[in-house]
Amino acid sequence: MNRRNAVITFVVGASIIMGSGGAGAEEPKLAKATLAGGCFWCTEAVYAELKGVKSVTSGYIGGAVPNPTYKDVCTGQTGHAEAIEIEYDPTVVSFAKLLEVFFATHDPTTLNRQGADVGTQYRSSIFVHDDEQKRVAQEVIMALNQARVFPGPIVTQIEPATVFYPAEDYHQDYFAKNPFQPYCQAAAAPKVAKVRKVFKDLVK
């Protein structure tokens, strides 16, 4: 594990401690996390690897146009981000741990850009579903900035989760179905390899 990954783990681990407690006797219920970190083919592939993650759906969120298509979103004019909706068991993997993976597998310092993918549809954003997710996201971002983990300030937005529109069928499980597609080889495969190496304890 390199220094950046080690620092992210330490900082986010502290957030887990601060956010822990209050565990009740009720059976665990699945929770949702909605994250945008560039092309959803890549982010979906990353989270499909993790224990406690029951499903990952690629889609669009954060815009004003109802029922957008991939073609619509690619124009950058609808306001939507390419994102994933994760359904997970919080007793197995915490929201803070999901954020640890999030910040370790994309560049949160480039505004509306991930590599060659440019536009607001590729923004780095955490779409929070409740006040607790908002608190954890704020604390993690603040801690990472204070620790100077990245060469520049984090520009990841924290936005309220609005309507999430699942993407077209051919986008779902894209990396799993098309592992040798050139973009997948160049962008998604290295992220998956990193997760398997750095977060091996979390991998299914």
ZIFEN-V731885 format. One record per helix or strand. SS is the DSSP state (2 for helix, 1 for strand). FROM is the first residue (numbers start at 0). TO is the last residue. If there is no record, write none. Layout:
ss=<SS	SS>
from=<FROM	FROM>
to=<TO	TO>
This chain:
ss=<2	1	2	1	1	2	1	2	1	1	2	1	2	1	1	2	2	2	1>
from=<2	29	39	49	52	69	80	94	112	116	119	123	130	156	164	168	173	181	202>
to=<18	36	46	49	60	73	88	103	113	117	121	127	145	159	165	170	176	197	202>
